[in-house]
């Protein structure tokens, strides 16, 4: 019986936003992912916010590789359930939300996709998302929010474009030359990605662009948000983030 060791990450980020009173906020996250479940603790200087998040994956335990291997081969998707709790020390208010997720597994023959549904019972918000890997290096997603108390709704669209490391994009040419050629599978497929470009758009014409890159075990990201309805101040926020993964 072989078990996988949990993955721990410590992440710090700083964002400058013109809508904040002090102009900037610092967010600290402590994440732990064991495969079967994951937890996250956070603290934000904005309102001195404390938070906890948890996620549980139904089905066989991926930490045990020998037991349940046959049942995992027959699975085409996996359900997950999660919840979060948070409390603001300065404004003396808290909140909670719950959510469900279904995602396809590699055995699924069609396009990989993920669906989520989250509910905030205190605020009356419900949110649903749908994302699909439309190509080898591109993913599309949509999000719809609705509030039971105000009947307000919001729609967002987004995409991701992955940049592969040099040599990863010429597989098709090498297969044409050698029909029996096969690349050795990578133990860490995410190592083949050198960067990710993310973009989002909502119905209020707010556009966000984010670039995420990797330098060995150091992850970094830089992003900017635009508001095209406010022509006198189009730039709304600029941020940067550093993350070390061990």
LUMDREN-793816 format. One record per atom (N, C-alpha, C, CB): x, y, z. Coordinates in steps of 0.1 Angstrom, whole numbers, plus 5000, padded with zeros to 4 digits. Glycine has a CB too. Layout:
BEGIN
XYZ;...
This chain:
BEGIN
500849885000;500050005000;500950125000;499050005012;500750214990;501550334989;500750454991;502250334976;501250554999;500450675001;501250794996;500150695016;500450894991;501051014986;501151114998;500151074975;502251184998;502451285008;501651415005;503951325010;501051485015;500251605012;501151715007;499551645025;500551804999;501151914994;500752045001;500851934979;501852115006;501552235014;502152355006;502252225028;501352465007;501752585000;501452705009;501052594986;502452805008;502252925015;502353035005;503352955026;501253125004;501153214993;500953354999;500053184984;501653454994;501453594998;501153674986;502653645006;500253764987;499853854975;499653994980;498753794967;499854094971;499654234974;498954294962;500954304978;497854364965;496954424954;496754564957;495654344952;496954654947;496654794948;495354824941;497854884943;494354874948;493054904943;492655044947;492054794948;492155114937;491755254940;490455264948;491455334927;489655154949;488455154957;488755124972;487555044951;489955084976;490255064990;490655194996;491354954991;490355205009;490755335016;492255345017;490055325030;492955245020;494355255022;495155225009;494855155032;494455204998;495055184985;495655044982;496055284983;495754954992;496354824990;495954735001;497954834990;496054604998;495654505008;496654385006;494254455006;496954315017;497854195017;497054075021;499054225026;497153965013;496453845016;497453735018;495453815004;497253655029;498153545032;497253415032;498853565045;497753315025;497053185024;497953075028;496553165010;497452975036;498152855039;497252735034;498452845055;497752665024;496952565018;497652425020;496852595003;496752325021;497252185023;496252095015;497252145038;496852015006;496051924997;496551784998;496151974982;495751695004;496151555005;495551464995;495751515019;494751524985;494151444975;492751404978;494951314973;492451344990;491051314994;490351434999;491151205005;491051525005;490551655010;491551765010;489951635025;491151885010;492051995011;491552105020;492352054997;492452175026;492052285036;492852415032;492352245050;492252525036;492952655033;492552755044;492452705019;493552815049;493452915060;493953055053;494252885073;493153155056;493553285050;493353405060;492653315037;494153505057;494053625064;494253745055;495153635076;493453845055;493553965047;493554085055;492353965037;494354185052;494454305059;493254395057;495754385055;492454365046;491254435044;490154395054;490754415029;489854475064;488854445074;489354335084;487554395068;490654305083;491254205092;490454075091;491354245107;490354025079;489453915076;490153775079;489053915061;489553695086;490053555089;489053455082;490053525104;489653355076;488753265068;489353125068;488653305054;488453025066;488752885065;487952825054;488452805078;488552745046;487952675035;488252525035;488352735021;487352435031;487552295031;486852235019;487152235044;487452125014;486952055002;487151905004;487652104989;486051835001;486151685003;485751624990;485251635014;486551524985;486351454972;485751314975;487651444964;484551294970;483951164971;484551054962;482351174968;484450934966;484950824958;486250764964;485350874944;487050684957;488250624962;489250724967;488850534952;490050694976;491050774982;492250774973;491450734997;492650894966;493750894957;495150874964;493751014949;495150884978;496350874985;496750724986;496250924999;495850634984;496150494984;496150444970;495050414993;497250414964;497350374950;496950234947;498750404945;497250144956;496950004953;495449964955;497849914961;494850014966;493449984968;492650074960;493149994984;491550024954;490650104947;491050144933;490350224955;492150084928;492650124915;491650074904;494050064912;491149954906;490149904896;488849994895;489749764899;488450034907;487250114907;487450254901;486650134921;488650304903;489050434897;489050434882;490350484902;489450314876;489450304862;488050304856;490150174858;486950274864;485650274859;484950404861;484850164865;485550504867;484950624870;485150724859;485450684883;484150794855;484250894844;484151034850;483050874834;483751054863;483751184869;483751174884;482451254865;483951284891;484051284905;483251404911;485451294910;482451374922;481751484929;482551524941;480351434934;482451654944;483151714955;482251814962;484451784951;482451824975;481651914983;482552004992;480551844992;482252124994;483152215001;482352325009;484152284993;482952395018;482352505025;483452595030;481652445038;483052715033;483952825038;483352905048;484452915026;484152945058;483753035069;484653145070;483652955083;484153265072;485053385074;484453485083;485253445060;485353565089;484853665099;485853785099;484853595114;485253905098;485954025098;486154085112;485354125089;487354095117;487554145130;487254285132;489054115134;487354365122;487154515123;485654545122;487854585112;484954485112;483554515111;482654425118;483154505096;483254325126;482454235134;481354165127;481854315146;481654115115;480654045107;481253915101;480054135096;480453815099;480953695093;480053645082;481153595103;480453525077;479653465066;480053325064;479753545054;479253255055;479553125052;478953095038;479053025062;479452985032;478952945019;479252795017;479553025007;478452725009;478652585006;478652564991;477552495013;479252454986;479252434972;479452284968;480452514966;479052254956;479152124950;479952134937;477752064947;480652034933;481452034921;481451894914;482852084923;481351894901;481451774894;482451794883;480051724887;483451714882;484451724871;484751584865;485851784877;485051584852;485351464845;486751414848;485151484830;486951284847;488251224849;488851184836;488151104858;490151154835;490851124822;490151014814;492251084825;489450924820;488750814813;487550874805;488250704823;487050994808;485951044800;486351074786;485551184807;485551024776;485951024762;485751164756;485150924755;484851244761;484551374755;485451484760;483151414757;485051614757;485851724762;485851724778;485251854757;486951744784;486951764799;486151884803;488451764804;485351874813;484551984818;484351974833;483251994810;484052094839;483752104853;482552194855;485052154860;481652144864;480552224868;480552244883;479252154863;480152364887;480052394902;478852474905;481352484906;478352454917;477252534922;477452564937;475852444921;477452694940;477752744953;476552824958;479052834954;476352824971;475252894978;475752964990;474152794981;475353094991;475653175003;474253205010;476453305000;473853125020;472553145025;472253275032;472253025035;473353335038;473153455045;472853575036;474353485054;473653575025;473453685015;472453655004;474753715009;472053535003;471053494993;471653484979;469953594993;472953454978;473653444965;473753304961;475053514966;473553274948;473753144942;474553164930;472453064939;475553084928;476453104916;476752964910;477853164921;476652964896;476952844889;478052874878;475652784882;478952774876;479952794867;480052664858;481352814874;480552684846;480752574837;482052604829;479552554827;483052514829;484252534822;484552414814;485452564832;485252434803;485552324794;486852344787;484352304783;487652234786;488952244779;488652224764;489952134784;488552344757;488052344743;489152294733;487552474739;490452304737;491552264729;492652214737;491952374720;493752194730;494952144737;495552244747;496052094728;495452374743;496052474751;495152594755;497252534744;493852564754;492852664757;491652614765;492352734744;491152694774;489952654782;489052774782;490352604796;487752744782;486652844782;485852824794;485852844769;485252934800;484452914812;483353024812;485252914825;482353004820;481253104821;480753094836;480053074811;480253204841;479753214855;478553294855;480853264864;477453244862;476253314863;475853324878;475053244855;475653454883;475353474897;473953534898;476353574903;473253494908;471853544911;471653554926;470853444905;470953664929;470653694943;469153684946;471153834947;468753604955;467353574958;466653694964;467153454967;467353784971;466853894978;466554014969;467653934990;467554044961;467454164952;467054124937;468754234952;467154004934;466853954920;467854004910;465453994916;469054044915;470054094906;470853974901;470954194913;471353984889;472153874883;473353934876;471253794872;474353844873;475553894867;476153774859;476653934878;476753804847;477253704838;478753744836;476453694825;479553644837;481053654834;481453544824;481853654846;482353584815;482953494806;484553504807;482553524791;485153394805;486653384807;487253284798;486953364821;488653294797;489353204790;490753194796;489453244775;491453074793;492853054796;493553004784;492952954808;494753054782;495653004771;496952974778;495853114760;497352844776;498652794782;499752794772;498452654787;500852844777;502052844769;502952724773;502852974770;503252634763;504052514766;505552554765;503652404756;506352474772;507752484770;508252454756;508552404781;509352494752;509952474739;510052324737;511252544737;509652284725;509652144721;508452064724;510752074729;507452124732;506252054735;505152064723;505652104748;505352174715;504352194705;504652134691;504152334703;505752054690;506151994677;505851844677;507552024674;504951794686;504751654686;504051604673;503751614697;503251694667;502551644655;503451634643;501451754651;504551714642;505451704631;506351584633;506351834631;506751554645;507551434647;506751304645;508151434662;505451304648;504651184645;504451164630;503251204652;504451274622;504351254608;505651194602;504051394601;506751224608;508051164603;508151024608;509251254608;507850994620;507950864626;506550824632;509050854637;505850734625;504550694629;504550624642;503950604618;505650554646;505650484658;506250564669;506450354656;506450694667;507050774678;506050804689;507650904672;506450794701;505650834712;506550894723;504950704718;506051014728;506751084738;506551014752;506351234739;507651004759;507550944773;506651024781;508850924779;505650964788;504751044797;505451114808;503650944803;505051234811;505651314822;504951284835;505551464819;505751274845;505251244859;504451374864;506351204868;504951484859;504251614864;503851694851;505251694873;502651664846;502251734833;502351884834;500951694829;502051944846;502052084848;503452144846;501552124861;504552064846;505852114844;506052154830;506852004848;505252104820;505352134806;504852274804;504652034798;504152334813;503552464811;504452574817;502152474818;504852674808;505752774812;504952904816;506752814801;503752914812;502953034815;501453014811;503553154809;500653094818;499153084815;498653234814;498353014826;497953264803;497353394801;495853374804;497553444787;495353454814;493953444818;493253584815;493753404832;492053574810;491253694807;489753674811;491353734792;489153774816;487653764819;486953894815;487453744834;485653884813;484853994809;483453974815;484654004793;482854084820;481554074826;480554174819;481554104841;479354164822;478254244815;478454394818;476954194819;479154434828;479454574831;480654624824;479554594845;481254554814;482354594806;483554614815;482054714799;483754524825;484954524833;485854404828;484654504848;487054434824;487954334818;489154314827;488354374804;489454194829;490654154837;491654064829;490354094850;492954094830;493954014823;495053984833;494554094811;495353854833;496353804843;497353704836;495653724855;498653724840;499653634834;500253564846;500753714826;500353424845;500953344855;502153274849;499953244861;503253274856;504553214851;505153134862;505453314846;506153054858;506852964867;508352974865;506452814864;509052984876;510552984876;510952884886;511053124879;511252764881;511552644889;510352624899;512852664897;510552634912;509552614922;508852744926;510052544934;509152854920;508552984923;507553014913;509653094924;506353044917;505253084908;504953234910;503953004911;504753304899;504453444900;503353484890;505753524896;502653584894;501453634885;501453784886;500153564890;500953844875;500753984874;499454014866;501954054867;498654104871;497354124865;496954274866;496354044872;495954304857;495454444857;493954434853;496154524846;493154524859;491754524857;491354654850;490954504870;490454654840;490054774833;488554784835;490354764818;488054914835;486654944836;486355034824;486155004849;485754984813;485555064801;484355154802;485454974789;483555144813;482455234815;482855364822;481355164823;484055364828;484555484834;485755524826;484955454849;485455604816;486555654806;487555744813;485955724795;487155814824;488155904831;489155824839;487355994839;488755694843;489655614851;489455464847;489455634866;490055434835;489955294830;490655194838;490455294815;491855224843;492655134851;492055124865;494155174852;491555014869;490954994882;491854934893;489654914881;492654834889;493454764899;494654704892;492654654906;495754704899;497054634894;497554554905;498054744889;497954424903;498354344913;499554244909;497254254919;500254194919;501254094917;501253994928;502654164916;501753874925;501653764935;502853674933;500353684934;503453624945;504553534945;504053414953;505853594950;504453294948;504053164955;505153064954;502653114949;505453004965;506452894965;505852764968;507552934976;506052664960;505452534962;506552434964;504652494949;506352354975;507352244978;506652114978;507952274992;
